[in-house]
């Protein structure tokens, strides 16, 4: 019975720690949108393959119709200028249109 109580306490402590870490990460996440020179699905594929490899990048979305790339990143590890440089290094022009704080993370 004592072992069961100890095990329950450890599980609850672990769950609480995980919850606090998830909340802290969402506070440090920002979103940046860039207007780019993407024209084809191959451009989207190239960005979707390479950009998530950059440090601090949490999510990447490309909209071929509007030619916009939306990137969610950790602000301690990356910034809009570095993301712009990464897009340019892949061979695309990029102009930052918006940068905003993300208040809640959907996960």
Residue pairs with C-beta under 8 A, 6 or more apart in sequence:
22 105
22 107
25 74
25 105
26 102
26 103
26 104
26 105
28 74
28 75
28 76
29 58
29 72
29 73
29 74
29 75
29 101
29 102
29 105
30 72
30 73
30 75
30 99
30 100
30 101
30 102
31 70
31 71
31 72
31 73
31 98
31 99
31 100
31 101
31 102
32 70
32 71
32 73
32 80
32 83
32 96
32 98
32 99
32 100
33 68
33 69
33 70
33 71
33 96
33 97
33 98
33 99
34 68
34 69
34 71
34 80
34 83
34 84
34 87
34 94
34 95
34 96
34 97
35 66
35 67
35 68
35 94
35 95
35 97
36 47
36 67
36 68
36 69
36 87
36 92
36 93
36 94
36 95
37 67
37 92
37 93
37 94
38 44
38 47
38 62
38 64
38 67
38 69
38 92
39 67
40 64
41 64
43 62
43 64
43 92
44 62
44 64
46 90
46 91
47 60
47 62
47 69
47 87
47 90
47 92
48 60
48 62
50 86
50 90
51 57
51 60
51 69
51 71
51 83
51 86
51 87
51 90
52 59
52 60
54 78
54 82
54 83
54 86
55 77
55 78
56 73
56 74
56 75
56 76
56 77
56 78
57 71
57 72
57 73
57 78
57 83
58 72
58 73
58 74
59 71
59 72
60 69
60 70
60 71
60 72
61 69
61 70
61 71
62 68
62 69
62 70
63 69
63 70
68 97
69 87
69 94
71 83
72 102
73 79
73 83
80 96
80 99
83 94
84 94
84 95
84 96
87 93
87 94
88 94
